[in-house]
């Protein structure tokens, strides 16, 4: 398994597909080690979504999370428990949705928890939305970025919109209009504004600074094309 993951990270042709074929047989058969943790972290932060997807498959096998509707229902049920596994459950819901299991049900659950009074629940829902990586996750992530009471969670939402998670670059582009609007918002605090500009640079690959007028003018030029 490690050899296949290493080849996937290095973009060997067919390696990611081979992981998808074999991963069901690895469930309950592989165990976490420092080496595996380093490799999966490296893979998850690859610029190639196929490599990230292979990591999601391995995580499901590692934690014995089965890809079926019954698992989704159990995770949703247990997410209501007040214990220290809320983040784990909501994150794994996102992974299952990304892998094609009950996407609508997963999204609706995560969208509910992203407004939960408990910061730990919101944190798990933010991560779950990023892992789900469907177009409808952009709006709730933007809402957290702009409105959440926690600066830490705003930053997490910003990172997941800009670079982390399973959104494609084309999907991330759909966040740009709102991010440009955020850059013009006089009520947004200075730290959040910095994250806005950083997210815009990462998504658009434009080297503009922390200047709302520059971003407004750039976006106006894009819209007129």
Secondary structure, DSSP 4 states (H G I P E B T S, - for coil): -HHHHHHHHTT-TTHHHHHHHHGGGGTTT----HHHHHHHHHHHT-S-HHHHHHHHHHHHHHTT--SSHHHHHHHHHHHTS-STTHHHHHHHHHHHHHTTSSHHHHHHHHHHHTT-SSHHHHHHHHHHHHHH--TTHHHHHHHHHHH-S-HHHHHHHHHHHHTSSS--HHHHHTTHHHHHHHHT-TTS-HHHHHHHHHHHHHHH-----S-HHHHHHHHHHHHT-
